[in-house]
Amino acid sequence: MPTDDGETVKLGHFGDAKYYYHYVKEANGEWSLRRIVENPYTGQHEHGDEEEPTKRPRIYELNKECTCIVATAFGPGGQQFMEERGLRVVKVKPRTTIKEALRIIDELCTQA
């Protein structure tokens, strides 16, 4: 869950969030915040070369344990990159709260 304030999904691109909140669905059906990951690449552009890879692989590494990621904005190249690595990308409307985004994930990502 990309966020800048811990309350709402980051407005803007996934890779520019200050933090990634990693949630786990518990056996009792409740969501539990498992980890807060600070994004050291906030504000960096996508430029890269052989010595310094683009931002996408670095952002993936921060979130690779997730199965579903949420964003208000995700460019098609970034979305394809994440989906090719097994992460489902769910887009939500601006100003979506984390609580509401978890409900959406329940509906879309945790169905058998």
FIMARMAR-612211 format. One record per residue: residue number from 1; y, x, z of N, C-alpha, C in turn. Coordinates in nm, 4 decimals, m for minus. Example, Ala and Ser with C-alpha at 12.3 -4.5 7.8 and 13.67 -1.06 7.14 Angstrom:
# FIMARMAR-612211
r resi->1 n.north->m0.5690 n.east->1.3190 n.up->0.7800 ca.north->m0.4500 ca.east->1.2300 ca.up->0.7800 c.north->m0.3300 c.east->1.3200 c.up->0.7800
r resi->2 n.north->m0.2250 n.east->1.2850 n.up->0.7080 ca.north->m0.1060 ca.east->1.3670 ca.up->0.7140 c.north->0.0030 c.east->1.2900 c.up->0.7870
# end
This chain:
# FIMARMAR-612211
r resi->1 n.north->m0.1168 n.east->0.0845 n.up->0.0000 ca.north->0.0000 ca.east->0.0000 ca.up->0.0000 c.north->0.1234 c.east->0.0893 c.up->0.0000
r resi->2 n.north->0.1988 n.east->0.0937 n.up->m0.1083 ca.north->0.3191 ca.east->0.1766 ca.up->m0.1114 c.north->0.4325 c.east->0.1076 c.up->m0.0355
r resi->3 n.north->0.5002 n.east->0.1793 n.up->0.0505 ca.north->0.6096 ca.east->0.1199 ca.up->0.1271 c.north->0.7116 c.east->0.2258 c.up->0.1647
r resi->4 n.north->0.8339 n.east->0.1809 n.up->0.1779 ca.north->0.9389 ca.east->0.2684 ca.up->0.2297 c.north->0.9736 c.east->0.2309 c.up->0.3734
r resi->5 n.north->0.9470 n.east->0.1038 n.up->0.4096 ca.north->0.9917 ca.east->0.0537 ca.up->0.5391 c.north->0.8799 c.east->0.0044 c.up->0.6309
r resi->6 n.north->0.7558 n.east->0.0073 n.up->0.5841 ca.north->0.6447 ca.east->m0.0391 ca.up->0.6661 c.north->0.6318 c.east->m0.1894 c.up->0.6750
r resi->7 n.north->0.7197 n.east->m0.2616 n.up->0.6072 ca.north->0.7197 ca.east->m0.4081 ca.up->0.6108 c.north->0.6927 c.east->m0.4709 c.up->0.4744
r resi->8 n.north->0.7480 n.east->m0.4100 n.up->0.3704 ca.north->0.7365 ca.east->m0.4654 ca.up->0.2358 c.north->0.6773 c.east->m0.3621 c.up->0.1404
r resi->9 n.north->0.6214 n.east->m0.4130 n.up->0.0306 ca.north->0.5710 ca.east->m0.3260 ca.up->m0.0755 c.north->0.6917 c.east->m0.2588 c.up->m0.1408
r resi->10 n.north->0.6791 n.east->m0.1315 n.up->m0.1686 ca.north->0.7863 ca.east->m0.0526 ca.up->m0.2301 c.north->0.8407 c.east->m0.1226 c.up->m0.3531
r resi->11 n.north->0.9713 n.east->m0.1413 n.up->m0.3570 ca.north->1.0370 ca.east->m0.1949 ca.up->m0.4750 c.north->1.0549 c.east->m0.0794 c.up->m0.5727
r resi->12 n.north->0.9862 n.east->m0.0858 n.up->m0.6839 ca.north->0.9915 ca.east->0.0227 ca.up->m0.7818 c.north->0.8539 c.east->0.0847 c.up->m0.7996
r resi->13 n.north->0.8524 n.east->0.1989 n.up->m0.8603 ca.north->0.7262 ca.east->0.2620 ca.up->m0.8991 c.north->0.6428 c.east->0.3076 c.up->m0.7794
r resi->14 n.north->0.5136 n.east->0.2885 n.up->m0.7934 ca.north->0.4148 ca.east->0.3259 ca.up->m0.6923 c.north->0.4315 c.east->0.4711 c.up->m0.6481
r resi->15 n.north->0.4498 n.east->0.5604 n.up->m0.7433 ca.north->0.4564 ca.east->0.7031 ca.up->m0.7136 c.north->0.5817 c.east->0.7468 c.up->m0.6402
r resi->16 n.north->0.6793 n.east->0.6571 n.up->m0.6258 ca.north->0.8031 ca.east->0.6923 ca.up->m0.5584 c.north->0.8110 c.east->0.6418 c.up->m0.4146
r resi->17 n.north->0.7041 n.east->0.5808 n.up->m0.3660 ca.north->0.7048 ca.east->0.5300 ca.up->m0.2282 c.north->0.7152 c.east->0.6445 c.up->m0.1290
r resi->18 n.north->0.7801 n.east->0.6188 n.up->m0.0160 ca.north->0.7872 ca.east->0.7194 ca.up->0.0900 c.north->0.6526 c.east->0.7349 c.up->0.1600
r resi->19 n.north->0.5799 n.east->0.6215 n.up->0.1718 ca.north->0.4528 ca.east->0.6209 ca.up->0.2434 c.north->0.3498 c.east->0.5375 c.up->0.1685
r resi->20 n.north->0.2238 n.east->0.5698 n.up->0.1938 ca.north->0.1109 ca.east->0.4870 ca.up->0.1499 c.north->0.0365 c.east->0.4456 c.up->0.2754
r resi->21 n.north->0.0286 n.east->0.3157 n.up->0.2966 ca.north->m0.0465 ca.east->0.2620 ca.up->0.4095 c.north->m0.1856 c.east->0.2288 c.up->0.3589
r resi->22 n.north->m0.2859 n.east->0.2861 n.up->0.4200 ca.north->m0.4252 ca.east->0.2614 ca.up->0.3821 c.north->m0.4859 c.east->0.1638 c.up->0.4825
r resi->23 n.north->m0.5257 n.east->0.0496 n.up->0.4324 ca.north->m0.5861 ca.east->m0.0546 ca.up->0.5148 c.north->m0.7349 c.east->m0.0640 c.up->0.4883
r resi->24 n.north->m0.8086 n.east->m0.1109 n.up->0.5890 ca.north->m0.9526 ca.east->m0.1329 ca.up->0.5791 c.north->m0.9802 c.east->m0.2753 c.up->0.6230
r resi->25 n.north->m1.0673 n.east->m0.3417 n.up->0.5506 ca.north->m1.1095 ca.east->m0.4766 ca.up->0.5887 c.north->m1.2218 c.east->m0.4635 c.up->0.6902
r resi->26 n.north->m1.1990 n.east->m0.5128 n.up->0.8099 ca.north->m1.2967 ca.east->m0.5027 ca.up->0.9184 c.north->m1.4037 c.east->m0.6107 c.up->0.9053
r resi->27 n.north->m1.5131 n.east->m0.5938 n.up->0.9763 ca.north->m1.6251 ca.east->m0.6892 ca.up->0.9726 c.north->m1.5819 c.east->m0.8291 c.up->1.0161
r resi->28 n.north->m1.4802 n.east->m0.8379 n.up->1.1010 ca.north->m1.4333 ca.east->m0.9685 ca.up->1.1477 c.north->m1.3388 c.east->m1.0362 c.up->1.0487
r resi->29 n.north->m1.3150 n.east->m0.9718 n.up->0.9331 ca.north->m1.2302 ca.east->m1.0292 ca.up->0.8295 c.north->m1.0831 c.east->m0.9922 c.up->0.8405
r resi->30 n.north->m1.0472 n.east->m0.9196 n.up->0.9443 ca.north->m0.9079 ca.east->m0.8787 ca.up->0.9641 c.north->m0.8817 c.east->m0.7436 c.up->0.8964
r resi->31 n.north->m0.7563 n.east->m0.7245 n.up->0.8544 ca.north->m0.7146 ca.east->m0.5963 ca.up->0.7995 c.north->m0.6687 c.east->m0.5047 c.up->0.9127
r resi->32 n.north->m0.7052 n.east->m0.3788 n.up->0.9019 ca.north->m0.6675 ca.east->m0.2798 ca.up->1.0016 c.north->m0.6025 c.east->m0.1611 c.up->0.9301
r resi->33 n.north->m0.4862 n.east->m0.1200 n.up->0.9798 ca.north->m0.4196 ca.east->m0.0033 ca.up->0.9233 c.north->m0.4966 c.east->0.1202 c.up->0.9663
r resi->34 n.north->m0.5543 n.east->0.1890 n.up->0.8692 ca.north->m0.6393 ca.east->0.3040 ca.up->0.8974 c.north->m0.5605 c.east->0.4345 c.up->0.8988
r resi->35 n.north->m0.4627 n.east->0.4446 n.up->0.8073 ca.north->m0.3913 ca.east->0.5717 ca.up->0.7950 c.north->m0.2562 c.east->0.5489 c.up->0.7274
r resi->36 n.north->m0.1579 n.east->0.6276 n.up->0.7675 ca.north->m0.0283 ca.east->0.6319 ca.up->0.6997 c.north->m0.0164 c.east->0.7686 c.up->0.6357
r resi->37 n.north->0.0021 n.east->0.7698 n.up->0.5043 ca.north->0.0112 ca.east->0.8951 ca.up->0.4290 c.north->0.1548 c.east->0.9113 c.up->0.3799
r resi->38 n.north->0.2192 n.east->1.0190 n.up->0.4212 ca.north->0.3531 ca.east->1.0467 ca.up->0.3714 c.north->0.3418 c.east->1.1024 c.up->0.2300
r resi->39 n.north->0.4273 n.east->1.0541 n.up->0.1410 ca.north->0.4254 ca.east->1.0977 ca.up->0.0023 c.north->0.5215 c.east->1.2153 c.up->m0.0161
r resi->40 n.north->0.4695 n.east->1.3370 n.up->m0.0305 ca.north->0.5574 ca.east->1.4527 ca.up->m0.0486 c.north->0.6182 c.east->1.4604 c.up->m0.1880
r resi->41 n.north->0.5774 n.east->1.3700 n.up->m0.2784 ca.north->0.6245 ca.east->1.3736 ca.up->m0.4169 c.north->0.7290 c.east->1.2672 c.up->m0.4459
r resi->42 n.north->0.7798 n.east->1.1990 n.up->m0.3430 ca.north->0.8842 ca.east->1.0992 ca.up->m0.3614 c.north->1.0023 c.east->1.1599 c.up->m0.4352
r resi->43 n.north->1.0462 n.east->1.0928 n.up->m0.5399 ca.north->1.1632 ca.east->1.1380 ca.up->m0.6144 c.north->1.1353 c.east->1.2427 c.up->m0.7208
r resi->44 n.north->1.0147 n.east->1.2959 n.up->m0.7270 ca.north->0.9827 ca.east->1.3935 ca.up->m0.8313 c.north->0.9517 c.east->1.3193 c.up->m0.9614
r resi->45 n.north->0.9903 n.east->1.3805 n.up->m1.0700 ca.north->0.9641 ca.east->1.3207 ca.up->m1.2003 c.north->0.8244 c.east->1.3580 c.up->m1.2485
r resi->46 n.north->0.7826 n.east->1.2962 n.up->m1.3551 ca.north->0.6463 ca.east->1.3102 ca.up->m1.4075 c.north->0.6258 c.east->1.4395 c.up->m1.4854
r resi->47 n.north->0.7278 n.east->1.5185 n.up->m1.5057 ca.north->0.7141 ca.east->1.6397 ca.up->m1.5870 c.north->0.6135 c.east->1.7367 c.up->m1.5253
r resi->48 n.north->0.5410 n.east->1.8049 n.up->m1.6120 ca.north->0.4442 ca.east->1.9015 ca.up->m1.5628 c.north->0.3988 c.east->1.9932 c.up->m1.6748
r resi->49 n.north->0.3279 n.east->2.0972 n.up->m1.6375 ca.north->0.2692 ca.east->2.1883 ca.up->m1.7347 c.north->0.1376 c.east->2.2387 c.up->m1.6769
r resi->50 n.north->0.0790 n.east->2.3404 n.up->m1.7367 ca.north->m0.0514 ca.east->2.3884 ca.up->m1.6915 c.north->m0.0471 c.east->2.4409 c.up->m1.5478
r resi->51 n.north->0.0626 n.east->2.5030 n.up->m1.5092 ca.north->0.0724 ca.east->2.5586 ca.up->m1.3748 c.north->0.1053 c.east->2.4522 c.up->m1.2705
r resi->52 n.north->0.1814 n.east->2.3517 n.up->m1.3086 ca.north->0.2218 ca.east->2.2457 ca.up->m1.2170 c.north->0.1859 c.east->2.1111 c.up->m1.2803
r resi->53 n.north->0.0728 n.east->2.0534 n.up->m1.2393 ca.north->0.0297 ca.east->1.9290 ca.up->m1.3020 c.north->0.1291 c.east->1.8155 c.up->m1.2769
r resi->54 n.north->0.1170 n.east->1.7124 n.up->m1.3570 ca.north->0.2055 ca.east->1.5991 ca.up->m1.3411 c.north->0.1838 c.east->1.5320 c.up->m1.2067
r resi->55 n.north->0.2721 n.east->1.4447 n.up->m1.1755 ca.north->0.2714 ca.east->1.3758 ca.up->m1.0468 c.north->0.1492 c.east->1.2849 c.up->m1.0314
r resi->56 n.north->0.1019 n.east->1.2262 n.up->m1.1391 ca.north->m0.0085 ca.east->1.1296 ca.up->m1.1303 c.north->m0.1316 c.east->1.1823 c.up->m1.0568
r resi->57 n.north->m0.1844 n.east->1.2989 n.up->m1.0953 ca.north->m0.3032 ca.east->1.3465 ca.up->m1.0238 c.north->m0.2770 c.east->1.3715 c.up->m0.8757
r resi->58 n.north->m0.1566 n.east->1.4128 n.up->m0.8426 ca.north->m0.1239 ca.east->1.4394 ca.up->m0.7027 c.north->m0.1157 c.east->1.3086 c.up->m0.6239
r resi->59 n.north->m0.0594 n.east->1.2059 n.up->m0.6842 ca.north->m0.0521 ca.east->1.0751 ca.up->m0.6179 c.north->m0.1933 c.east->1.0164 c.up->m0.6048
r resi->60 n.north->m0.2740 n.east->1.0346 n.up->m0.7071 ca.north->m0.4134 ca.east->0.9882 ca.up->m0.6998 c.north->m0.4853 c.east->1.0537 c.up->m0.5816
r resi->61 n.north->m0.4689 n.east->1.1833 n.up->m0.5647 ca.north->m0.5353 ca.east->1.2551 ca.up->m0.4557 c.north->m0.4985 c.east->1.1963 c.up->m0.3197
r resi->62 n.north->m0.3748 n.east->1.1521 n.up->m0.3052 ca.north->m0.3314 ca.east->1.0926 ca.up->m0.1784 c.north->m0.3994 c.east->0.9582 c.up->m0.1510
r resi->63 n.north->m0.4428 n.east->0.8899 n.up->m0.2580 ca.north->m0.4930 ca.east->0.7533 ca.up->m0.2450 c.north->m0.6345 c.east->0.7331 c.up->m0.2983
r resi->64 n.north->m0.7062 n.east->0.8410 n.up->m0.3263 ca.north->m0.8363 ca.east->0.8295 ca.up->m0.3925 c.north->m0.9435 c.east->0.7600 c.up->m0.3102
r resi->65 n.north->m0.9251 n.east->0.7497 n.up->m0.1799 ca.north->m1.0245 ca.east->0.6806 ca.up->m0.0969 c.north->m1.0098 c.east->0.5292 c.up->m0.1028
r resi->66 n.north->m0.9034 n.east->0.4819 n.up->m0.1647 ca.north->m0.8793 ca.east->0.3381 ca.up->m0.1756 c.north->m0.9578 c.east->0.2802 c.up->m0.2936
r resi->67 n.north->m0.9805 n.east->0.1524 n.up->m0.2890 ca.north->m1.0437 ca.east->0.0843 ca.up->m0.4014 c.north->m0.9447 c.east->m0.0032 c.up->m0.4767
r resi->68 n.north->m0.8373 n.east->m0.0406 n.up->m0.4095 ca.north->m0.7384 ca.east->m0.1300 ca.up->m0.4666 c.north->m0.6005 c.east->m0.0808 c.up->m0.4237
r resi->69 n.north->m0.5087 n.east->m0.0687 n.up->m0.5191 ca.north->m0.3731 ca.east->m0.0279 ca.up->m0.4853 c.north->m0.2750 c.east->m0.1336 c.up->m0.5351
r resi->70 n.north->m0.1641 n.east->m0.1451 n.up->m0.4651 ca.north->m0.0651 ca.east->m0.2487 ca.up->m0.4912 c.north->0.0642 c.east->m0.1832 c.up->m0.5363
r resi->71 n.north->0.1371 n.east->m0.2502 n.up->m0.6248 ca.north->0.2666 ca.east->m0.1991 ca.up->m0.6678 c.north->0.3511 c.east->m0.3122 c.up->m0.7236
r resi->72 n.north->0.4832 n.east->m0.2971 n.up->m0.7125 ca.north->0.5727 ca.east->m0.3901 ca.up->m0.7808 c.north->0.5995 c.east->m0.3407 c.up->m0.9228
r resi->73 n.north->0.5843 n.east->m0.2106 n.up->m0.9455 ca.north->0.6037 ca.east->m0.1527 ca.up->m1.0782 c.north->0.5058 c.east->m0.0376 c.up->m1.0967
r resi->74 n.north->0.4377 n.east->m0.0414 n.up->m1.2086 ca.north->0.3415 ca.east->0.0635 ca.up->m1.2405 c.north->0.3428 c.east->0.0781 c.up->m1.3916
r resi->75 n.north->0.3862 n.east->0.1927 n.up->m1.4405 ca.north->0.3893 ca.east->0.2138 ca.up->m1.5843 c.north->0.2492 c.east->0.2069 c.up->m1.6426
r resi->76 n.north->0.2382 n.east->0.1687 n.up->m1.7712 ca.north->0.1052 ca.east->0.1541 ca.up->m1.8316 c.north->0.0234 c.east->0.2822 c.up->m1.8295
r resi->77 n.north->0.0876 n.east->0.3968 n.up->m1.8472 ca.north->0.0142 ca.east->0.5230 ca.up->m1.8428 c.north->m0.0398 c.east->0.5518 c.up->m1.7042
r resi->78 n.north->0.0422 n.east->0.5273 n.up->m1.6031 ca.north->m0.0007 ca.east->0.5477 ca.up->m1.4652 c.north->m0.1099 c.east->0.4510 c.up->m1.4247
r resi->79 n.north->m0.0960 n.east->0.3262 n.up->m1.4671 ca.north->m0.1979 ca.east->0.2270 ca.up->m1.4350 c.north->m0.3305 c.east->0.2638 c.up->m1.4993
r resi->80 n.north->m0.3268 n.east->0.3031 n.up->m1.6255 ca.north->m0.4497 ca.east->0.3435 ca.up->m1.6945 c.north->m0.5126 c.east->0.4637 c.up->m1.6249
r resi->81 n.north->m0.4321 n.east->0.5604 n.up->m1.5871 ca.north->m0.4807 ca.east->0.6801 ca.up->m1.5179 c.north->m0.5562 c.east->0.6406 c.up->m1.3907
r resi->82 n.north->m0.4975 n.east->0.5542 n.up->m1.3091 ca.north->m0.5607 ca.east->0.5130 ca.up->m1.1839 c.north->m0.6868 c.east->0.4314 c.up->m1.2085
r resi->83 n.north->m0.6811 n.east->0.3395 n.up->m1.3039 ca.north->m0.7971 ca.east->0.2549 ca.up->m1.3321 c.north->m0.9136 c.east->0.3355 c.up->m1.3888
r resi->84 n.north->m0.8846 n.east->0.4375 n.up->m1.4677 ca.north->m0.9914 ca.east->0.5233 ca.up->m1.5203 c.north->m1.0629 c.east->0.5989 c.up->m1.4079
r resi->85 n.north->m0.9980 n.east->0.6111 n.up->m1.2947 ca.north->m1.0560 ca.east->0.6795 ca.up->m1.1798 c.north->m1.1101 c.east->0.5825 c.up->m1.0751
r resi->86 n.north->m1.1188 n.east->0.4554 n.up->m1.1142 ca.north->m1.1843 ca.east->0.3566 ca.up->m1.0289 c.north->m1.0955 c.east->0.2787 c.up->m0.9345
r resi->87 n.north->m0.9655 n.east->0.2978 n.up->m0.9409 ca.north->m0.8749 ca.east->0.2226 ca.up->m0.8553 c.north->m0.8263 c.east->0.0975 c.up->m0.9274
r resi->88 n.north->m0.8371 n.east->m0.0148 n.up->m0.8623 ca.north->m0.7857 ca.east->m0.1381 ca.up->m0.9198 c.north->m0.6375 c.east->m0.1491 c.up->m0.8850
r resi->89 n.north->m0.5554 n.east->m0.1762 n.up->m0.9845 ca.north->m0.4115 ca.east->m0.1876 ca.up->m0.9649 c.north->m0.3738 c.east->m0.3355 c.up->m0.9615
r resi->90 n.north->m0.3083 n.east->m0.3758 n.up->m0.8543 ca.north->m0.2617 ca.east->m0.5133 ca.up->m0.8380 c.north->m0.1102 c.east->m0.5106 c.up->m0.8321
r resi->91 n.north->m0.0452 n.east->m0.5811 n.up->m0.9229 ca.north->0.1000 ca.east->m0.5879 ca.up->m0.9235 c.north->0.1446 c.east->m0.7129 c.up->m0.8493
r resi->92 n.north->0.2476 n.east->m0.6955 n.up->m0.7666 ca.north->0.3041 ca.east->m0.8062 ca.up->m0.6901 c.north->0.4538 c.east->m0.8160 c.up->m0.7191
r resi->93 n.north->0.5112 n.east->m0.9286 n.up->m0.6832 ca.north->0.6535 ca.east->m0.9511 ca.up->m0.7052 c.north->0.7379 c.east->m0.8665 c.up->m0.6093
r resi->94 n.north->0.8586 n.east->m0.8336 n.up->m0.6508 ca.north->0.9499 ca.east->m0.7632 ca.up->m0.5595 c.north->0.9672 c.east->m0.8417 c.up->m0.4294
r resi->95 n.north->0.9879 n.east->m0.7692 n.up->m0.3215 ca.north->1.0080 ca.east->m0.8230 ca.up->m0.1865 c.north->0.8819 c.east->m0.8857 c.up->m0.1270
r resi->96 n.north->0.7658 n.east->m0.8542 n.up->m0.1828 ca.north->0.6399 ca.east->m0.8999 ca.up->m0.1239 c.north->0.6167 c.east->m0.8233 c.up->0.0058
r resi->97 n.north->0.5851 n.east->m0.8965 n.up->0.1112 ca.north->0.5555 ca.east->m0.8298 ca.up->0.2381 c.north->0.4164 c.east->m0.7678 c.up->0.2315
r resi->98 n.north->0.3937 n.east->m0.6711 n.up->0.3174 ca.north->0.2609 ca.east->m0.6103 ca.up->0.3247 c.north->0.1578 c.east->m0.7157 c.up->0.3625
r resi->99 n.north->0.1927 n.east->m0.8030 n.up->0.4557 ca.north->0.1012 ca.east->m0.9094 ca.up->0.4973 c.north->0.0619 c.east->m0.9973 c.up->0.3789
r resi->100 n.north->0.1582 n.east->m1.0354 n.up->0.2975 ca.north->0.1295 ca.east->m1.1178 ca.up->0.1802 c.north->0.0475 c.east->m1.0390 c.up->0.0779
r resi->101 n.north->0.0774 n.east->m0.9119 n.up->0.0595 ca.north->0.0014 ca.east->m0.8289 ca.up->m0.0346 c.north->m0.1448 c.east->m0.8176 c.up->0.0096
r resi->102 n.north->m0.1693 n.east->m0.8077 n.up->0.1387 ca.north->m0.3076 ca.east->m0.8025 ca.up->0.1882 c.north->m0.3805 c.east->m0.9337 c.up->0.1597
r resi->103 n.north->m0.3090 n.east->m1.0444 n.up->0.1686 ca.north->m0.3692 ca.east->m1.1740 ca.up->0.1340 c.north->m0.4072 c.east->m1.1770 c.up->m0.0147
r resi->104 n.north->m0.3200 n.east->m1.1244 n.up->m0.0983 ca.north->m0.3465 ca.east->m1.1186 ca.up->m0.2431 c.north->m0.4670 c.east->m1.0295 c.up->m0.2702
r resi->105 n.north->m0.4737 n.east->m0.9168 n.up->m0.2018 ca.north->m0.5895 ca.east->m0.8278 ca.up->m0.2179 c.north->m0.7162 c.east->m0.8983 c.up->m0.1776
r resi->106 n.north->m0.7102 n.east->m0.9742 n.up->m0.0688 ca.north->m0.8268 ca.east->m1.0535 ca.up->m0.0269 c.north->m0.8786 c.east->m1.1390 c.up->m0.1417
r resi->107 n.north->m0.7868 n.east->m1.2048 n.up->m0.2098 ca.north->m0.8240 ca.east->m1.2953 ca.up->m0.3186 c.north->m0.8762 c.east->m1.2206 c.up->m0.4419
r resi->108 n.north->m0.8177 n.east->m1.1073 n.up->m0.4715 ca.north->m0.8492 ca.east->m1.0393 ca.up->m0.5973 c.north->m0.9485 c.east->m0.9249 c.up->m0.5872
r resi->109 n.north->m0.9458 n.east->m0.8527 n.up->m0.4785 ca.north->m1.0207 ca.east->m0.7271 ca.up->m0.4722 c.north->m1.1425 c.east->m0.7281 c.up->m0.3811
r resi->110 n.north->m1.1516 n.east->m0.8203 n.up->m0.2904 ca.north->m1.2641 ca.east->m0.8151 ca.up->m0.1972 c.north->m1.3680 c.east->m0.9241 c.up->m0.2241
r resi->111 n.north->m1.3535 n.east->m0.9925 n.up->m0.3367 ca.north->m1.4514 ca.east->m1.0930 ca.up->m0.3728 c.north->m1.5792 c.east->m1.0248 c.up->m0.4175
r resi->112 n.north->m1.6909 n.east->m1.0816 n.up->m0.3808 ca.north->m1.8212 ca.east->m1.0238 ca.up->m0.4171 c.north->m1.8503 c.east->m1.0413 c.up->m0.5637
# end
